[in-house]
């Protein structure tokens, strides 16, 4: 038992929070993905950024202005979701940078992970060559994520007000009795 304990203590192995199978070729990933497109990050929303406790798995919403599409995307702007950090297999996008995005459908939206072929467009020569020329998006849309997240704040506020009014009336009735 002591020898086993020695090996566990003094000969640790590396461990990684996120481990991925290497992605396939651009053609294989095009087939496997729900949507493949290139676009520029125009907005990133981290609704948990002001929380005292944060996790590398917190969701981040990323708005991209779609420039070219190969599969599953016909809108000029799209929201993709990822995790906050690569430690939880999230893809760490940067504002105002261009990417080639391989996304999959899940939980009612498109999701991107570190394990996909998603990459900076400037380093995606192999993908661009293999995928040939894509198409321009057909539908002009504008995504307003800030207002979409603010609606939940109004709902919580309304519920709180209703509860407080209810408690006030209960206390007022009891005090009259």
MARPA-139837 format. One record per atom (N, C-alpha, C): residue in one letter; chain; atom name; y, x, z. Coordinates in nm, 3 decimals, padded with zeros to 5 digits. Atoms other than C-alpha are relative to their C-alpha. Example, Ala and Ser with C-alpha at 12.3 -4.5 7.8 and 13.67 -1.06 7.14 Angstrom:
// MARPA-139837
NODE   rest   kette   atom         Y         X         Z
NODE      A       A      N   -00.119    00.089    00.000
NODE      A       A     CA   -00.450    01.230    00.780
NODE      A       A      C    00.120    00.090    00.000
NODE      S       A      N   -00.119   -00.082   -00.006
NODE      S       A     CA   -00.106    01.367    00.714
NODE      S       A      C    00.109   -00.077    00.073
//
This chain:
// MARPA-139837
NODE   rest   kette   atom         Y         X         Z
NODE      X       A      N   -00.117    00.083    00.000
NODE      X       A     CA    00.000    00.000    00.000
NODE      X       A      C    00.125    00.088    00.000
NODE      X       A      N   -00.116   -00.089   -00.005
NODE      X       A     CA    00.240    00.286    00.078
NODE      X       A      C    00.024    00.067   -00.135
NODE      X       A      N   -00.014   -00.063    00.131
NODE      X       A     CA    00.171    00.452   -00.255
NODE      X       A      C    00.060   -00.100   -00.098
NODE      X       A      N   -00.053    00.105    00.086
NODE      X       A     CA    00.238    00.122   -00.435
NODE      X       A      C    00.149   -00.021    00.028
NODE      X       A      N   -00.140    00.014   -00.041
NODE      X       A     CA    00.565    00.083   -00.240
NODE      X       A      C    00.084    00.117   -00.049
NODE      X       A      N   -00.070   -00.119    00.050
NODE      X       A     CA    00.662    00.441   -00.333
NODE      X       A      C    00.034   -00.015   -00.148
NODE      X       A      N   -00.022    00.015    00.143
NODE      X       A     CA    00.619    00.368   -00.704
NODE      X       A      C    00.105   -00.107   -00.030
NODE      X       A      N   -00.099    00.105    00.022
NODE      X       A     CA    00.822    00.047   -00.679
NODE      X       A      C    00.140    00.046    00.036
NODE      X       A      N   -00.130   -00.045   -00.048
NODE      X       A     CA    01.104    00.222   -00.494
NODE      X       A      C    00.057    00.114   -00.082
NODE      X       A      N   -00.052   -00.122    00.060
NODE      X       A     CA    01.133    00.558   -00.665
NODE      X       A      C   -00.021    00.012   -00.151
NODE      X       A      N    00.021   -00.004    00.144
NODE      X       A     CA    01.015    00.486   -01.018
NODE      X       A      C    00.035   -00.136   -00.062
NODE      X       A      N   -00.036    00.131    00.054
NODE      X       A     CA    01.211    00.175   -01.116
NODE      X       A      C    00.004    00.003   -00.152
NODE      X       A      N   -00.012    00.012    00.145
NODE      X       A     CA    01.203    00.051   -01.471
NODE      X       A      C    00.129   -00.072   -00.033
NODE      X       A      N   -00.120    00.072    00.044
NODE      X       A     CA    01.498   -00.073   -01.667
NODE      X       A      C   -00.034   -00.147   -00.019
NODE      X       A      N    00.017    00.142    00.029
NODE      X       A     CA    01.540   -00.447   -01.677
NODE      X       A      C    00.130   -00.050   -00.063
NODE      X       A      N   -00.114    00.052    00.072
NODE      X       A     CA    01.768   -00.644   -01.900
NODE      X       A      C    00.007   -00.151    00.019
NODE      X       A      N   -00.016    00.143   -00.021
NODE      X       A     CA    01.911   -00.989   -01.841
NODE      X       A      C   -00.031   -00.078   -00.127
NODE      X       A      N    00.025    00.067    00.128
NODE      X       A     CA    01.888   -01.079   -02.209
NODE      X       A      C   -00.084    00.092   -00.087
NODE      X       A      N    00.078   -00.078    00.095
NODE      X       A     CA    01.616   -00.960   -02.437
NODE      X       A      C   -00.032   -00.092   -00.118
NODE      X       A      N    00.017    00.080    00.122
NODE      X       A     CA    01.577   -01.077   -02.795
NODE      X       A      C   -00.102    00.065   -00.091
NODE      X       A      N    00.078   -00.048    00.112
NODE      X       A     CA    01.333   -01.047   -03.075
NODE      X       A      C    00.103    00.032   -00.108
NODE      X       A      N   -00.096   -00.036    00.105
NODE      X       A     CA    01.515   -00.869   -03.355
NODE      X       A      C    00.008   -00.112   -00.103
NODE      X       A      N   -00.012    00.105    00.101
NODE      X       A     CA    01.656   -01.121   -03.601
NODE      X       A      C   -00.063    00.043   -00.131
NODE      X       A      N    00.061   -00.028    00.130
NODE      X       A     CA    01.495   -01.150   -03.942
NODE      X       A      C    00.105    00.042   -00.102
NODE      X       A      N   -00.091   -00.034    00.109
NODE      X       A     CA    01.650   -01.073   -04.276
NODE      X       A      C    00.103   -00.112   -00.014
NODE      X       A      N   -00.098    00.107    00.022
NODE      X       A     CA    01.960   -01.267   -04.382
NODE      X       A      C   -00.063   -00.125   -00.063
NODE      X       A      N    00.065    00.114    00.065
NODE      X       A     CA    01.740   -01.487   -04.603
NODE      X       A      C   -00.085   -00.079    00.100
NODE      X       A      N    00.084    00.067   -00.101
NODE      X       A     CA    01.498   -01.562   -04.316
NODE      X       A      C    00.087   -00.076    00.100
NODE      X       A      N   -00.087    00.065   -00.098
NODE      X       A     CA    01.781   -01.641   -04.074
NODE      X       A      C    00.077   -00.116   -00.062
NODE      X       A      N   -00.061    00.112    00.070
NODE      X       A     CA    01.950   -01.861   -04.335
NODE      X       A      C   -00.095   -00.120    00.005
NODE      X       A      N    00.102    00.105   -00.004
NODE      X       A     CA    01.627   -02.062   -04.349
NODE      X       A      C   -00.015   -00.059    00.140
NODE      X       A      N    00.025    00.043   -00.139
NODE      X       A     CA    01.591   -02.079   -03.968
NODE      X       A      C    00.121   -00.065    00.066
NODE      X       A      N   -00.123    00.048   -00.065
NODE      X       A     CA    01.954   -02.160   -03.880
NODE      X       A      C    00.040   -00.138   -00.049
NODE      X       A      N   -00.054    00.131    00.037
NODE      X       A     CA    02.117   -02.503   -03.880
NODE      X       A      C    00.124    00.017   -00.087
NODE      X       A      N   -00.124   -00.024    00.075
NODE      X       A     CA    02.448   -02.363   -04.009
NODE      X       A      C    00.024    00.150   -00.013
NODE      X       A      N   -00.038   -00.140    00.025
NODE      X       A     CA    02.553   -02.033   -04.165
NODE      X       A      C    00.133   -00.002   -00.074
NODE      X       A      N   -00.134   -00.001    00.059
NODE      X       A     CA    02.918   -01.966   -04.241
NODE      X       A      C    00.077    00.121    00.049
NODE      X       A      N   -00.091   -00.104   -00.047
NODE      X       A     CA    03.198   -01.713   -04.211
NODE      X       A      C    00.128   -00.069    00.044
NODE      X       A      N   -00.123    00.061   -00.048
NODE      X       A     CA    03.514   -01.786   -04.019
NODE      X       A      C    00.074    00.088    00.098
NODE      X       A      N   -00.089   -00.073   -00.090
NODE      X       A     CA    03.800   -01.665   -03.805
NODE      X       A      C    00.013   -00.079    00.131
NODE      X       A      N   -00.016    00.063   -00.131
NODE      X       A     CA    03.816   -01.737   -03.430
NODE      X       A      C    00.148   -00.030    00.022
NODE      X       A      N   -00.139    00.041   -00.019
NODE      X       A     CA    04.135   -01.937   -03.371
NODE      X       A      C    00.027   -00.049    00.142
NODE      X       A      N   -00.020    00.047   -00.138
NODE      X       A     CA    04.075   -02.063   -03.016
NODE      X       A      C   -00.130    00.017    00.077
NODE      X       A      N    00.116   -00.010   -00.089
NODE      X       A     CA    03.844   -02.001   -02.722
NODE      X       A      C    00.034   -00.075    00.129
NODE      X       A      N   -00.022    00.079   -00.121
NODE      X       A     CA    03.810   -02.244   -02.432
NODE      X       A      C   -00.109    00.032    00.100
NODE      X       A      N    00.091   -00.027   -00.111
NODE      X       A     CA    03.651   -02.136   -02.105
NODE      X       A      C    00.043   -00.092    00.114
NODE      X       A      N   -00.045    00.099   -00.099
NODE      X       A     CA    03.678   -02.445   -01.886
NODE      X       A      C   -00.029    00.044    00.143
NODE      X       A      N    00.032   -00.048   -00.135
NODE      X       A     CA    03.534   -02.250   -01.590
NODE      X       A      C    00.073    00.129    00.036
NODE      X       A      N   -00.064   -00.129   -00.023
NODE      X       A     CA    03.768   -01.949   -01.612
NODE      X       A      C    00.076    00.009    00.132
NODE      X       A      N   -00.073   -00.002   -00.126
NODE      X       A     CA    03.963   -02.052   -01.301
NODE      X       A      C   -00.088   -00.030    00.122
NODE      X       A      N    00.091    00.026   -00.112
NODE      X       A     CA    03.655   -02.127   -01.091
NODE      X       A      C   -00.016    00.125    00.085
NODE      X       A      N    00.019   -00.111   -00.092
NODE      X       A     CA    03.605   -01.912   -00.786
NODE      X       A      C   -00.133    00.071   -00.027
NODE      X       A      N    00.133   -00.056    00.028
NODE      X       A     CA    03.237   -01.865   -00.869
NODE      X       A      C   -00.027   -00.021   -00.149
NODE      X       A      N    00.029    00.006    00.142
NODE      X       A     CA    03.151   -01.782   -01.228
NODE      X       A      C   -00.136    00.062   -00.026
NODE      X       A      N    00.131   -00.050    00.040
NODE      X       A     CA    02.826   -01.711   -01.404
NODE      X       A      C    00.009    00.054   -00.142
NODE      X       A      N    00.005   -00.052    00.137
NODE      X       A     CA    02.746   -01.509   -01.713
NODE      X       A      C   -00.054   -00.107   -00.095
NODE      X       A      N    00.056    00.108    00.081
NODE      X       A     CA    02.576   -01.830   -01.834
NODE      X       A      C    00.095   -00.118   -00.017
NODE      X       A      N   -00.097    00.108    00.018
NODE      X       A     CA    02.892   -02.046   -01.816
NODE      X       A      C    00.026   -00.020   -00.149
NODE      X       A      N   -00.023    00.025    00.143
NODE      X       A     CA    02.957   -02.217   -02.151
NODE      X       A      C    00.143    00.033   -00.043
NODE      X       A      N   -00.128   -00.029    00.064
NODE      X       A     CA    03.240   -02.104   -02.378
NODE      X       A      C    00.000   -00.077   -00.132
NODE      X       A      N   -00.015    00.068    00.128
NODE      X       A     CA    03.365   -02.318   -02.667
NODE      X       A      C    00.090    00.085   -00.088
NODE      X       A      N   -00.073   -00.085    00.093
NODE      X       A     CA    03.485   -02.125   -02.970
NODE      X       A      C    00.032   -00.080   -00.126
NODE      X       A      N   -00.042    00.070    00.122
NODE      X       A     CA    03.686   -02.282   -03.254
NODE      X       A      C    00.017    00.105   -00.110
NODE      X       A      N   -00.010   -00.089    00.115
NODE      X       A     CA    03.646   -02.112   -03.590
NODE      X       A      C    00.057   -00.074   -00.119
NODE      X       A      N   -00.053    00.050    00.127
NODE      X       A     CA    03.843   -02.169   -03.908
NODE      X       A      C   -00.096    00.049   -00.108
NODE      X       A      N    00.107   -00.036    00.094
NODE      X       A     CA    03.565   -02.176   -04.168
NODE      X       A      C    00.061    00.044   -00.133
NODE      X       A      N   -00.050   -00.054    00.126
NODE      X       A     CA    03.631   -01.962   -04.474
NODE      X       A      C   -00.101   -00.018   -00.114
NODE      X       A      N    00.105    00.009    00.101
NODE      X       A     CA    03.297   -01.969   -04.656
NODE      X       A      C   -00.126   -00.052    00.068
NODE      X       A      N    00.120    00.058   -00.060
NODE      X       A     CA    02.975   -02.162   -04.599
NODE      X       A      C   -00.121    00.014   -00.092
NODE      X       A      N    00.125   -00.012    00.074
NODE      X       A     CA    02.615   -02.109   -04.704
NODE      X       A      C   -00.097   -00.112    00.034
NODE      X       A      N    00.094    00.104   -00.040
NODE      X       A     CA    02.438   -02.383   -04.509
NODE      X       A      C    00.059   -00.082    00.115
NODE      X       A      N   -00.024    00.090   -00.113
NODE      X       A     CA    02.508   -02.686   -04.290
NODE      X       A      C    00.143   -00.015    00.048
NODE      X       A      N   -00.139    00.009   -00.046
NODE      X       A     CA    02.887   -02.664   -04.271
NODE      X       A      C    00.088   -00.041   -00.116
NODE      X       A      N   -00.091    00.043    00.106
NODE      X       A     CA    03.133   -02.864   -04.479
NODE      X       A      C    00.141   -00.026    00.051
NODE      X       A      N   -00.132    00.021   -00.061
NODE      X       A     CA    03.430   -02.876   -04.240
NODE      X       A      C    00.079    00.130    00.005
NODE      X       A      N   -00.087   -00.117    00.001
NODE      X       A     CA    03.729   -02.643   -04.237
NODE      X       A      C    00.015    00.064    00.139
NODE      X       A      N    00.002   -00.054   -00.136
NODE      X       A     CA    03.712   -02.600   -03.856
NODE      X       A      C   -00.123   -00.050    00.072
NODE      X       A      N    00.122    00.036   -00.071
NODE      X       A     CA    03.413   -02.604   -03.628
NODE      X       A      C    00.004    00.059    00.141
NODE      X       A      N    00.015   -00.051   -00.136
NODE      X       A     CA    03.333   -02.561   -03.259
NODE      X       A      C   -00.143    00.048    00.016
NODE      X       A      N    00.133   -00.050   -00.037
NODE      X       A     CA    03.041   -02.341   -03.160
NODE      X       A      C    00.005    00.033    00.149
NODE      X       A      N    00.010   -00.027   -00.143
NODE      X       A     CA    02.921   -02.292   -02.805
NODE      X       A      C   -00.088    00.124    00.021
NODE      X       A      N    00.079   -00.117   -00.036
NODE      X       A     CA    02.789   -01.976   -02.647
NODE      X       A      C    00.012    00.019    00.150
NODE      X       A      N   -00.010   -00.032   -00.142
NODE      X       A     CA    02.742   -01.828   -02.300
NODE      X       A      C    00.112    00.101    00.020
NODE      X       A      N   -00.114   -00.086   -00.032
NODE      X       A     CA    03.021   -01.635   -02.127
NODE      X       A      C   -00.028    00.148   -00.032
NODE      X       A      N    00.026   -00.144    00.008
NODE      X       A     CA    02.845   -01.299   -02.144
NODE      X       A      C   -00.129    00.030   -00.074
NODE      X       A      N    00.122   -00.045    00.066
NODE      X       A     CA    02.587   -01.104   -02.338
NODE      X       A      C   -00.114    00.016    00.099
NODE      X       A      N    00.105   -00.008   -00.102
NODE      X       A     CA    02.399   -01.069   -02.009
NODE      X       A      C   -00.086   -00.125    00.001
NODE      X       A      N    00.073    00.126    00.011
NODE      X       A     CA    02.296   -01.432   -02.060
NODE      X       A      C   -00.023   -00.038   -00.146
NODE      X       A      N    00.023    00.016    00.144
NODE      X       A     CA    02.248   -01.388   -02.436
NODE      X       A      C    00.115   -00.070   -00.071
NODE      X       A      N   -00.117    00.058    00.067
NODE      X       A     CA    02.597   -01.518   -02.514
NODE      X       A      C    00.059    00.099   -00.098
NODE      X       A      N   -00.067   -00.087    00.096
NODE      X       A     CA    02.777   -01.383   -02.817
NODE      X       A      C    00.147    00.009    00.040
NODE      X       A      N   -00.136   -00.019   -00.049
NODE      X       A     CA    03.111   -01.237   -02.711
NODE      X       A      C    00.098    00.010   -00.118
NODE      X       A      N   -00.098    00.008    00.109
NODE      X       A     CA    03.362   -01.352   -02.975
NODE      X       A      C    00.134    00.054    00.047
NODE      X       A      N   -00.137   -00.043   -00.028
NODE      X       A     CA    03.717   -01.213   -02.994
NODE      X       A      C    00.095   -00.082   -00.084
NODE      X       A      N   -00.101    00.081    00.066
NODE      X       A     CA    04.024   -01.413   -03.084
NODE      X       A      C    00.055    00.072   -00.124
NODE      X       A      N   -00.059   -00.048    00.127
NODE      X       A     CA    04.160   -01.368   -03.442
NODE      X       A      C   -00.088    00.100   -00.076
NODE      X       A      N    00.094   -00.086    00.076
NODE      X       A     CA    03.850   -01.178   -03.563
NODE      X       A      C   -00.085   -00.088   -00.090
NODE      X       A      N    00.084    00.070    00.096
NODE      X       A     CA    03.635   -01.279   -03.862
NODE      X       A      C   -00.147    00.032    00.024
NODE      X       A      N    00.143   -00.014   -00.027
NODE      X       A     CA    03.261   -01.336   -03.819
NODE      X       A      C   -00.083   -00.069   -00.106
NODE      X       A      N    00.101    00.079    00.069
NODE      X       A     CA    02.954   -01.437   -04.008
NODE      X       A      C   -00.082   -00.061    00.113
NODE      X       A      N    00.059    00.072   -00.112
NODE      X       A     CA    02.794   -01.702   -03.788
NODE      X       A      C   -00.130   -00.068   -00.044
NODE      X       A      N    00.128    00.067    00.017
NODE      X       A     CA    02.431   -01.812   -03.771
NODE      X       A      C   -00.016   -00.087    00.124
NODE      X       A      N    00.000    00.092   -00.115
NODE      X       A     CA    02.428   -02.123   -03.548
NODE      X       A      C   -00.116   -00.098   -00.010
NODE      X       A      N    00.105    00.100   -00.007
NODE      X       A     CA    02.164   -02.370   -03.434
NODE      X       A      C    00.045   -00.121    00.079
NODE      X       A      N   -00.033    00.126   -00.066
NODE      X       A     CA    02.191   -02.733   -03.326
NODE      X       A      C   -00.072   -00.007    00.135
NODE      X       A      N    00.060    00.020   -00.131
NODE      X       A     CA    02.130   -02.811   -02.960
NODE      X       A      C    00.099   -00.064    00.094
NODE      X       A      N   -00.086    00.069   -00.097
NODE      X       A     CA    02.271   -03.037   -02.687
NODE      X       A      C    00.123   -00.061   -00.066
NODE      X       A      N   -00.110    00.069    00.067
NODE      X       A     CA    02.487   -03.223   -02.937
NODE      X       A      C    00.104    00.088   -00.066
NODE      X       A      N   -00.096   -00.088    00.065
NODE      X       A     CA    02.661   -02.919   -03.084
NODE      X       A      C   -00.067    00.122   -00.058
NODE      X       A      N    00.052   -00.125    00.055
NODE      X       A     CA    02.621   -02.586   -03.259
NODE      X       A      C    00.008    00.109    00.106
NODE      X       A      N    00.007   -00.106   -00.099
NODE      X       A     CA    02.517   -02.291   -03.044
NODE      X       A      C   -00.029    00.133   -00.068
NODE      X       A      N    00.017   -00.136    00.051
NODE      X       A     CA    02.534   -01.917   -03.110
NODE      X       A      C   -00.045    00.087    00.115
NODE      X       A      N    00.044   -00.093   -00.105
NODE      X       A     CA    02.355   -01.646   -02.918
NODE      X       A      C    00.002    00.143   -00.051
NODE      X       A      N    00.006   -00.142    00.031
NODE      X       A     CA    02.338   -01.271   -02.906
NODE      X       A      C   -00.122    00.031   -00.086
NODE      X       A      N    00.126   -00.024    00.071
NODE      X       A     CA    01.989   -01.301   -03.055
NODE      X       A      C    00.005   -00.040   -00.148
NODE      X       A      N   -00.012    00.039    00.141
NODE      X       A     CA    02.114   -01.443   -03.387
NODE      X       A      C    00.058    00.117   -00.080
NODE      X       A      N   -00.061   -00.103    00.086
NODE      X       A     CA    02.246   -01.241   -03.681
NODE      X       A      C    00.152   -00.007    00.001
NODE      X       A      N   -00.145    00.012   -00.007
NODE      X       A     CA    02.602   -01.346   -03.590
NODE      X       A      C    00.061    00.138    00.021
NODE      X       A      N   -00.060   -00.133   -00.008
NODE      X       A     CA    02.826   -01.042   -03.638
NODE      X       A      C    00.142   -00.004   -00.054
NODE      X       A      N   -00.132   -00.017    00.061
NODE      X       A     CA    03.175   -00.925   -03.721
NODE      X       A      C   -00.018    00.005   -00.151
NODE      X       A      N    00.010    00.006    00.145
NODE      X       A     CA    03.233   -00.994   -04.088
NODE      X       A      C    00.014    00.140   -00.061
NODE      X       A      N   -00.021   -00.136    00.052
NODE      X       A     CA    03.349   -00.634   -04.139
NODE      X       A      C   -00.128    00.084    00.004
NODE      X       A      N    00.126   -00.075   -00.008
NODE      X       A     CA    02.998   -00.514   -04.044
NODE      X       A      C   -00.118   -00.076   -00.057
NODE      X       A      N    00.107    00.087    00.050
NODE      X       A     CA    02.799   -00.780   -04.231
NODE      X       A      C   -00.024    00.018   -00.150
NODE      X       A      N    00.017   -00.025    00.143
NODE      X       A     CA    02.772   -00.616   -04.574
NODE      X       A      C   -00.138   -00.042   -00.050
NODE      X       A      N    00.137    00.035    00.039
NODE      X       A     CA    02.393   -00.662   -04.586
NODE      X       A      C   -00.013   -00.152   -00.015
NODE      X       A      N    00.007    00.146    00.005
NODE      X       A     CA    02.429   -01.034   -04.511
NODE      X       A      C    00.076   -00.056   -00.120
NODE      X       A      N   -00.082    00.050    00.110
NODE      X       A     CA    02.709   -01.092   -04.762
NODE      X       A      C   -00.064    00.029   -00.136
NODE      X       A      N    00.067   -00.036    00.124
NODE      X       A     CA    02.513   -00.913   -05.033
NODE      X       A      C   -00.123   -00.089   -00.022
NODE      X       A      N    00.122    00.079    00.010
NODE      X       A     CA    02.191   -01.104   -04.959
NODE      X       A      C    00.028   -00.149   -00.021
NODE      X       A      N   -00.030    00.144    00.009
NODE      X       A     CA    02.356   -01.447   -04.929
NODE      X       A      C    00.077   -00.037   -00.125
NODE      X       A      N   -00.083    00.025    00.118
NODE      X       A     CA    02.566   -01.413   -05.245
NODE      X       A      C    00.127   -00.074    00.041
NODE      X       A      N   -00.126    00.068   -00.026
NODE      X       A     CA    02.882   -01.618   -05.275
NODE      X       A      C   -00.027   -00.139    00.058
NODE      X       A      N    00.012    00.132   -00.061
NODE      X       A     CA    02.914   -01.921   -05.049
NODE      X       A      C    00.100   -00.096   -00.061
NODE      X       A      N   -00.094    00.101    00.047
NODE      X       A     CA    03.123   -02.233   -05.092
NODE      X       A      C    00.113   -00.014    00.100
NODE      X       A      N   -00.112    00.033   -00.089
NODE      X       A     CA    03.460   -02.332   -04.950
NODE      X       A      C   -00.033   -00.132    00.069
NODE      X       A      N    00.025    00.128   -00.068
NODE      X       A     CA    03.447   -02.612   -04.689
NODE      X       A      C    00.067   -00.114   -00.077
NODE      X       A      N   -00.051    00.115    00.077
NODE      X       A     CA    03.499   -02.958   -04.844
NODE      X       A      C    00.090   -00.091    00.082
NODE      X       A      N   -00.073    00.095   -00.084
NODE      X       A     CA    03.642   -03.152   -04.548
NODE      X       A      C    00.101    00.072    00.089
NODE      X       A      N   -00.107   -00.058   -00.083
NODE      X       A     CA    03.977   -03.057   -04.391
NODE      X       A      C    00.005   -00.071    00.134
NODE      X       A      N   -00.009    00.057   -00.135
NODE      X       A     CA    03.968   -03.113   -04.015
NODE      X       A      C    00.076    00.097    00.089
NODE      X       A      N   -00.067   -00.083   -00.099
NODE      X       A     CA    04.159   -02.985   -03.716
NODE      X       A      C   -00.060   -00.033    00.136
NODE      X       A      N    00.064    00.019   -00.129
NODE      X       A     CA    03.980   -02.939   -03.386
NODE      X       A      C    00.102    00.023    00.111
NODE      X       A      N   -00.091   -00.012   -00.112
NODE      X       A     CA    04.183   -02.999   -03.069
NODE      X       A      C   -00.081   -00.001    00.129
NODE      X       A      N    00.087   -00.010   -00.118
NODE      X       A     CA    03.963   -02.874   -02.786
NODE      X       A      C    00.076   -00.019    00.130
NODE      X       A      N   -00.074    00.009   -00.126
NODE      X       A     CA    04.235   -02.858   -02.522
NODE      X       A      C    00.012   -00.145    00.043
NODE      X       A      N   -00.012    00.142   -00.034
NODE      X       A     CA    04.299   -03.233   -02.536
NODE      X       A      C   -00.135   -00.062    00.029
NODE      X       A      N    00.133    00.056   -00.026
NODE      X       A     CA    03.926   -03.307   -02.549
NODE      X       A      C   -00.043    00.031    00.143
NODE      X       A      N    00.036   -00.035   -00.138
NODE      X       A     CA    03.875   -03.120   -02.219
NODE      X       A      C    00.092   -00.069    00.101
NODE      X       A      N   -00.093    00.063   -00.092
NODE      X       A     CA    04.186   -03.279   -02.063
NODE      X       A      C   -00.036   -00.145    00.030
NODE      X       A      N    00.041    00.138   -00.026
NODE      X       A     CA    04.039   -03.631   -02.099
NODE      X       A      C   -00.088   -00.008    00.123
NODE      X       A      N    00.086    00.003   -00.118
NODE      X       A     CA    03.779   -03.546   -01.837
NODE      X       A      C    00.083    00.010    00.128
NODE      X       A      N   -00.088   -00.010   -00.116
NODE      X       A     CA    04.059   -03.453   -01.594
NODE      X       A      C    00.059   -00.137    00.032
NODE      X       A      N   -00.057    00.133   -00.022
NODE      X       A     CA    04.217   -03.798   -01.643
NODE      X       A      C   -00.106   -00.096    00.056
NODE      X       A      N    00.108    00.087   -00.050
NODE      X       A     CA    03.883   -03.970   -01.584
NODE      X       A      C   -00.025    00.029    00.148
NODE      X       A      N    00.020   -00.035   -00.141
NODE      X       A     CA    03.828   -03.779   -01.257
NODE      X       A      C    00.117   -00.047    00.085
NODE      X       A      N   -00.119    00.045   -00.072
NODE      X       A     CA    04.184   -03.858   -01.150
NODE      X       A      C   -00.003   -00.151    00.020
NODE      X       A      N    00.006    00.146   -00.011
NODE      X       A     CA    04.141   -04.231   -01.222
NODE      X       A      C   -00.106   -00.044    00.100
NODE      X       A      N    00.106    00.034   -00.096
NODE      X       A     CA    03.812   -04.246   -01.028
NODE      X       A      C    00.046    00.030    00.142
NODE      X       A      N   -00.049   -00.037   -00.133
NODE      X       A     CA    03.974   -04.067   -00.733
NODE      X       A      C    00.102   -00.101    00.050
NODE      X       A      N   -00.101    00.099   -00.040
NODE      X       A     CA    04.268   -04.310   -00.729
NODE      X       A      C   -00.067   -00.131    00.038
NODE      X       A      N    00.071    00.124   -00.030
NODE      X       A     CA    04.034   -04.612   -00.740
NODE      X       A      C   -00.072    00.010    00.135
NODE      X       A      N    00.069   -00.019   -00.129
NODE      X       A     CA    03.828   -04.471   -00.451
NODE      X       A      C    00.099    00.000    00.116
NODE      X       A      N   -00.100   -00.004   -00.107
NODE      X       A     CA    04.139   -04.399   -00.243
NODE      X       A      C    00.059   -00.138    00.029
NODE      X       A      N   -00.051    00.136   -00.018
NODE      X       A     CA    04.276   -04.751   -00.300
NODE      X       A      C   -00.104   -00.086    00.071
NODE      X       A      N    00.108    00.074   -00.066
NODE      X       A     CA    03.938   -04.896   -00.203
NODE      X       A      C   -00.010    00.034    00.147
NODE      X       A      N    00.005   -00.044   -00.140
NODE      X       A     CA    03.928   -04.692    00.118
NODE      X       A      C    00.120   -00.054    00.078
NODE      X       A      N   -00.120    00.052   -00.065
NODE      X       A     CA    04.285   -04.799    00.200
NODE      X       A      C   -00.018   -00.147    00.035
NODE      X       A      N    00.018    00.143   -00.027
NODE      X       A     CA    04.197   -05.170    00.167
NODE      X       A      C   -00.107   -00.024    00.107
NODE      X       A      N    00.104    00.015   -00.103
NODE      X       A     CA    03.883   -05.131    00.379
NODE      X       A      C    00.059    00.030    00.137
NODE      X       A      N   -00.063   -00.037   -00.129
NODE      X       A     CA    04.081   -04.957    00.656
NODE      X       A      C    00.101   -00.107    00.041
NODE      X       A      N   -00.101    00.103   -00.031
NODE      X       A     CA    04.361   -05.220    00.632
NODE      X       A      C   -00.068   -00.128    00.050
NODE      X       A      N    00.072    00.119   -00.045
NODE      X       A     CA    04.110   -05.509    00.671
NODE      X       A      C   -00.057    00.019    00.140
NODE      X       A      N    00.059   -00.026   -00.133
NODE      X       A     CA    03.939   -05.346    00.968
NODE      X       A      C    00.108    00.002    00.109
NODE      X       A      N   -00.107   -00.007   -00.100
NODE      X       A     CA    04.270   -05.285    01.145
NODE      X       A      C    00.057   -00.139    00.031
NODE      X       A      N   -00.046    00.137   -00.022
NODE      X       A     CA    04.365   -05.659    01.106
NODE      X       A      C   -00.098   -00.076    00.088
NODE      X       A      N    00.101    00.072   -00.078
NODE      X       A     CA    04.040   -05.768    01.268
NODE      X       A      C    00.002    00.031    00.146
//
